[in-house]
Protein backbone atom coordinates (compact mmCIF):
# COMPACT_ATOMS: atom_id res chain seq x y z
CA UNK A 1 0.00 0.00 0.00
CA UNK A 2 2.75 2.44 0.98
CA UNK A 3 4.40 1.63 -2.30
CA UNK A 4 1.34 2.67 -4.28
CA UNK A 5 1.21 6.06 -2.56
CA UNK A 6 4.71 7.02 -3.61
CA UNK A 7 3.57 7.90 -7.10
CA UNK A 8 3.92 5.23 -9.72
CA UNK A 9 6.83 5.42 -12.12
CA UNK A 10 6.71 3.55 -15.37
CA UNK A 11 9.74 2.24 -17.18
CA UNK A 12 9.57 3.05 -20.87
CA UNK A 13 11.76 1.66 -23.61
CA UNK A 14 11.92 3.46 -26.92
CA UNK A 15 13.36 1.62 -29.92
CA UNK A 16 14.43 3.92 -32.73
CA UNK A 17 15.51 2.64 -36.11
CA UNK A 18 16.13 4.08 -39.56
CA UNK A 19 12.98 4.05 -41.68
CA UNK A 20 12.68 1.41 -44.37
CA UNK A 21 14.26 2.75 -47.53
CA UNK A 22 16.54 5.15 -45.67
CA UNK A 23 20.19 4.45 -46.25
CA UNK A 24 21.67 2.78 -43.16
CA UNK A 25 25.44 2.59 -43.70
CA UNK A 26 25.98 1.30 -40.15
CA UNK A 27 23.67 -1.63 -40.80
CA UNK A 28 25.42 -2.30 -44.11
CA UNK A 29 28.85 -2.24 -42.48
CA UNK A 30 27.74 -4.70 -39.80
CA UNK A 31 26.13 -6.93 -42.43
CA UNK A 32 29.39 -7.00 -44.39
CA UNK A 33 31.46 -7.70 -41.29
CA UNK A 34 29.49 -10.73 -40.03
CA UNK A 35 30.42 -13.18 -42.84
CA UNK A 36 34.09 -12.36 -42.19
CA UNK A 37 33.56 -13.87 -38.73
CA UNK A 38 31.86 -16.95 -40.13
CA UNK A 39 28.27 -15.83 -39.56
CA UNK A 40 26.63 -16.54 -42.90
CA UNK A 41 23.08 -16.00 -44.06
CA UNK A 42 22.53 -12.66 -42.28
CA UNK A 43 20.39 -10.12 -44.12
CA UNK A 44 18.66 -6.79 -43.56
CA UNK A 45 20.79 -5.58 -40.67
CA UNK A 46 19.53 -2.25 -39.34
CA UNK A 47 21.29 -0.36 -36.57
CA UNK A 48 19.19 1.90 -34.37
CA UNK A 49 19.26 2.94 -30.75
CA UNK A 50 17.49 2.27 -27.48
CA UNK A 51 16.37 4.96 -25.04
CA UNK A 52 15.20 3.89 -21.58
CA UNK A 53 13.41 6.28 -19.27
CA UNK A 54 11.27 6.36 -16.12
CA UNK A 55 8.14 8.42 -16.56
CA UNK A 56 5.07 9.31 -14.54
CA UNK A 57 2.86 9.31 -17.58
CA UNK A 58 3.44 6.65 -20.21
CA UNK A 59 1.16 8.42 -22.66
CA UNK A 60 3.63 11.30 -23.05
CA UNK A 61 6.42 9.15 -24.47
CA UNK A 62 5.11 9.15 -28.04
CA UNK A 63 5.07 12.95 -27.93
CA UNK A 64 8.68 12.94 -26.67
CA UNK A 65 9.59 10.76 -29.63
CA UNK A 66 7.97 13.13 -32.13
CA UNK A 67 9.67 16.18 -30.62
CA UNK A 68 13.10 14.97 -29.59
CA UNK A 69 13.94 11.28 -29.23
CA UNK A 70 13.41 10.45 -32.91
CA UNK A 71 13.36 12.41 -36.14
CA UNK A 72 10.13 11.11 -37.71
CA UNK A 73 11.32 12.11 -41.18
CA UNK A 74 14.07 9.52 -41.15
CA UNK A 75 13.36 7.26 -38.16
CA UNK A 76 10.61 4.95 -36.92
CA UNK A 77 10.10 4.48 -33.22
CA UNK A 78 8.37 1.96 -31.05
CA UNK A 79 7.43 2.61 -27.42
CA UNK A 80 7.26 -0.21 -24.89
CA UNK A 81 5.94 0.74 -21.45
CA UNK A 82 6.90 -1.71 -18.74
CA UNK A 83 5.04 -1.55 -15.43
CA UNK A 84 7.64 -2.16 -12.73
CA UNK B 1 26.39 45.43 -41.30
CA UNK B 2 26.75 43.12 -38.32
CA UNK B 3 26.95 39.33 -38.21
CA UNK B 4 25.96 37.40 -35.10
CA UNK B 5 27.68 34.02 -34.73
CA UNK B 6 25.94 31.56 -32.40
CA UNK B 7 28.14 29.63 -29.99
CA UNK B 8 26.88 26.38 -28.44
CA UNK B 9 28.82 24.16 -26.05
CA UNK B 10 30.62 21.94 -28.54
CA UNK B 11 30.74 24.45 -31.41
CA UNK B 12 34.21 24.48 -32.90
CA UNK B 13 34.04 26.70 -35.99
CA UNK B 14 32.55 29.80 -34.40
CA UNK B 15 35.94 31.55 -34.24
CA UNK B 16 36.67 30.94 -37.91
CA UNK B 17 33.15 32.09 -38.80
CA UNK B 18 33.66 35.20 -36.66
CA UNK B 19 37.02 35.99 -38.27
CA UNK B 20 35.66 35.37 -41.76
CA UNK B 21 32.63 37.59 -41.07
CA UNK B 22 34.91 40.34 -39.74
CA UNK B 23 36.57 40.56 -43.15
CA UNK B 24 33.24 41.73 -44.52
CA UNK B 25 31.57 43.57 -41.63
CA UNK B 26 31.21 43.69 -37.87
CA UNK B 27 30.71 40.40 -36.07
CA UNK B 28 30.02 39.21 -32.55
CA UNK B 29 29.54 35.84 -30.83
CA UNK B 30 26.07 35.03 -29.46
CA UNK B 31 26.06 32.66 -26.47
CA UNK B 32 23.50 29.84 -26.70
CA UNK B 33 21.98 30.47 -23.26
CA UNK B 34 21.05 34.06 -24.09
CA UNK B 35 18.33 35.21 -26.43
CA UNK B 36 19.58 38.64 -27.42
CA UNK B 37 20.80 38.84 -31.03
CA UNK B 38 22.66 42.06 -30.13
CA UNK B 39 21.45 43.89 -33.19
CA UNK B 40 22.80 41.35 -35.70
CA UNK B 41 21.65 41.91 -39.31
CA UNK B 42 22.49 38.31 -40.21
CA UNK B 43 22.97 35.23 -38.03
CA UNK B 44 25.46 32.42 -38.61
CA UNK B 45 24.90 29.03 -36.95
CA UNK B 46 28.41 27.56 -37.15
CA UNK B 47 29.91 24.11 -37.42
CA UNK B 48 31.04 21.80 -34.67
CA UNK B 49 29.38 19.31 -32.38
CA UNK B 50 26.72 21.29 -30.51
CA UNK B 51 25.84 19.61 -27.20
CA UNK B 52 28.13 16.75 -28.19
CA UNK B 53 25.80 15.88 -31.08
CA UNK B 54 24.10 13.60 -28.55
CA UNK B 55 21.02 11.73 -29.79
CA UNK B 56 21.34 13.12 -33.35
CA UNK B 57 23.51 15.86 -34.81
CA UNK B 58 21.81 19.18 -34.02
CA UNK B 59 18.92 17.61 -32.08
CA UNK B 60 19.57 19.22 -28.69
CA UNK B 61 20.80 22.62 -29.89
CA UNK B 62 17.37 23.43 -31.27
CA UNK B 63 16.05 23.80 -27.71
CA UNK B 64 18.54 26.49 -26.68
CA UNK B 65 17.17 29.96 -25.86
CA UNK B 66 19.32 31.48 -28.62
CA UNK B 67 17.74 29.20 -31.23
CA UNK B 68 14.33 30.52 -30.15
CA UNK B 69 15.56 34.01 -30.93
CA UNK B 70 17.14 32.86 -34.21
CA UNK B 71 13.88 31.17 -35.27
CA UNK B 72 11.91 34.34 -34.56
CA UNK B 73 14.48 36.36 -36.50
CA UNK B 74 14.26 33.92 -39.44
CA UNK B 75 10.46 33.86 -39.46
CA UNK B 76 10.52 37.68 -39.62
CA UNK B 77 12.68 37.41 -42.77
CA UNK B 78 16.14 37.86 -41.23
CA UNK B 79 18.96 36.06 -43.05
CA UNK B 80 20.30 32.96 -41.28
CA UNK B 81 23.27 30.93 -42.55
CA UNK B 82 23.81 27.44 -41.13
CA UNK B 83 27.16 25.81 -41.81
CA UNK B 84 27.68 22.04 -41.35
CA UNK B 85 26.42 21.39 -37.79
CA UNK B 86 24.50 24.65 -38.19
CA UNK B 87 22.77 23.15 -41.25
CA UNK B 88 21.86 20.10 -39.14
CA UNK B 89 20.47 22.38 -36.41
CA UNK B 90 18.37 24.37 -38.91
CA UNK B 91 16.88 21.13 -40.27
CA UNK B 92 16.14 19.84 -36.75
CA UNK B 93 14.50 23.12 -35.76
CA UNK B 94 12.34 22.98 -38.89
CA UNK B 95 13.60 26.16 -40.57
CA UNK B 96 14.87 24.00 -43.44
CA UNK B 97 13.25 20.87 -44.90
CA UNK B 98 14.89 17.46 -44.82
CA UNK B 99 17.53 15.88 -42.63
CA UNK B 100 21.21 14.94 -42.68
CA UNK B 101 22.19 11.28 -42.42
CA UNK B 102 25.58 9.68 -41.78
CA UNK B 103 27.79 9.74 -44.88
CA UNK B 104 27.16 6.76 -47.15
CA UNK B 105 30.85 5.81 -46.82
CA UNK B 106 30.47 5.75 -43.02
CA UNK B 107 33.71 7.73 -42.95
CA UNK B 108 34.46 11.22 -41.77
CA UNK B 109 35.35 13.20 -44.90
CA UNK B 110 37.69 16.17 -44.84
CA UNK B 111 38.61 17.56 -48.23
CA UNK B 112 38.23 20.37 -50.71
CA UNK B 113 35.15 19.98 -52.94
CA UNK B 114 34.06 21.76 -56.10
CA UNK B 115 30.56 23.20 -56.00
CA UNK B 116 28.23 24.56 -58.63
CA UNK B 117 26.20 27.67 -57.81
CA UNK B 118 22.70 26.73 -58.96
CA UNK B 119 20.72 29.82 -57.97
CA UNK B 120 22.28 33.29 -57.67
CA UNK B 121 19.04 35.12 -56.88
CA UNK B 122 19.33 34.83 -53.09
CA UNK B 123 20.85 36.86 -50.22
CA UNK B 124 23.58 34.22 -49.91
CA UNK B 125 24.66 33.77 -53.53
CA UNK B 126 24.02 37.10 -55.23
CA UNK B 127 27.74 37.87 -55.49
CA UNK B 128 28.20 34.68 -57.59
CA UNK B 129 27.65 34.07 -61.29
CA UNK B 130 25.06 31.53 -62.40
CA UNK B 131 26.84 28.19 -62.84
CA UNK B 132 30.00 29.51 -61.15
CA UNK B 133 32.24 26.91 -59.54
CA UNK B 134 33.34 27.39 -55.94
CA UNK B 135 36.11 25.47 -54.22
CA UNK B 136 35.29 25.07 -50.50
CA UNK B 137 36.28 22.38 -47.97
CA UNK B 138 33.93 19.91 -46.27
CA UNK B 139 34.64 18.10 -43.00
CA UNK B 140 31.83 16.03 -41.57
CA UNK B 141 30.48 12.60 -40.72
CA UNK B 142 26.76 13.39 -40.98
CA UNK B 143 26.34 15.25 -44.27
CA UNK B 144 24.20 13.04 -46.49
CA UNK B 145 21.24 15.26 -47.35
CA UNK B 146 17.91 13.44 -47.36
CA UNK B 147 14.37 14.56 -48.11
CA UNK B 148 11.43 12.58 -49.50
CA UNK B 149 11.18 12.56 -53.30
CA UNK B 150 8.24 15.01 -53.34
CA UNK B 151 10.20 17.48 -51.20
CA UNK B 152 13.22 17.18 -53.51
CA UNK B 153 11.01 17.98 -56.50
CA UNK B 154 9.70 21.03 -54.67
CA UNK B 155 13.21 22.20 -53.74
CA UNK B 156 14.29 22.04 -57.37
CA UNK B 157 11.10 23.63 -58.70
CA UNK B 158 11.37 26.55 -56.24
CA UNK B 159 15.06 27.20 -56.84
CA UNK B 160 15.84 26.28 -53.23
CA UNK B 161 18.91 24.23 -54.14
CA UNK B 162 21.63 26.88 -54.10
CA UNK B 163 24.74 24.69 -54.25
CA UNK B 164 25.41 21.25 -55.70
CA UNK B 165 28.51 19.08 -55.59
CA UNK B 166 30.12 18.96 -59.02
CA UNK B 167 29.98 15.67 -60.93
CA UNK B 168 32.07 13.07 -59.08
CA UNK B 169 32.54 15.37 -56.06
CA UNK B 170 29.65 14.29 -53.84
CA UNK B 171 31.48 13.38 -50.61
CA UNK B 172 28.61 11.92 -48.60
CA UNK B 173 25.86 10.42 -50.77
CA UNK B 174 23.57 13.47 -50.62
CA UNK B 175 20.49 13.03 -52.79
CA UNK B 176 20.66 14.97 -56.08
CA UNK B 177 24.22 16.05 -55.12
CA UNK B 178 22.74 18.70 -52.85
CA UNK B 179 25.38 20.67 -50.93
CA UNK B 180 23.17 23.50 -49.68
CA UNK B 181 19.50 24.44 -49.64
CA UNK B 182 17.48 27.51 -48.77
CA UNK B 183 14.05 27.92 -47.20
CA UNK B 184 11.08 28.70 -49.43
CA UNK B 185 11.54 32.41 -48.62
CA UNK B 186 15.29 32.09 -49.40
CA UNK B 187 16.29 33.85 -46.17
CA UNK B 188 17.53 30.70 -44.42
CA UNK B 189 20.39 28.77 -46.01
CA UNK B 190 22.15 25.63 -44.82
CA UNK B 191 25.19 24.00 -46.39
CA UNK B 192 27.65 21.27 -45.47
CA UNK B 193 30.80 22.90 -46.96
CA UNK B 194 32.61 25.49 -44.82
CA UNK B 195 32.78 28.90 -46.53
CA UNK B 196 34.43 30.34 -43.40
CA UNK B 197 37.47 28.11 -44.05
CA UNK B 198 37.80 29.47 -47.59
CA UNK B 199 38.27 33.22 -47.26
CA UNK B 200 42.02 33.51 -47.80
CA UNK B 201 44.14 32.33 -50.75
CA UNK B 202 46.71 31.27 -48.15
CA UNK B 203 44.51 28.29 -47.28
CA UNK B 204 43.83 27.35 -50.90
CA UNK B 205 40.70 29.28 -51.82
CA UNK B 206 38.84 32.46 -51.04
CA UNK B 207 35.64 31.37 -52.80
CA UNK B 208 33.74 31.09 -49.51
CA UNK B 209 34.01 34.84 -49.13
CA UNK B 210 31.42 35.25 -51.88
CA UNK B 211 28.70 34.00 -49.53
CA UNK B 212 29.68 36.57 -46.89
CA UNK B 213 29.95 39.33 -49.51
CA UNK B 214 26.46 38.37 -50.77
CA UNK B 215 24.99 38.77 -47.30
CA UNK B 216 26.64 42.17 -46.86
CA UNK B 217 25.24 43.37 -50.22
CA UNK B 218 21.80 42.06 -49.25
CA UNK B 219 21.74 43.80 -45.86
CA UNK B 220 23.15 47.08 -47.24
CA UNK B 221 20.48 47.10 -49.92
CA UNK B 222 17.78 46.64 -47.24
CA UNK B 223 19.22 49.50 -45.20
CA UNK B 224 19.40 51.78 -48.25
CA UNK B 225 15.80 51.03 -49.24
Interface residues (C-beta under 8 A of the other chain):
Chain A: X22 X23 X25 X26 X28 X29 X68 X69 X71 X73 X74
Chain B: X55 X56 X59 X63 X92 X98 X99 X101 X102 X103 X104 X105 X106 X144 X146 X147 X148 X173
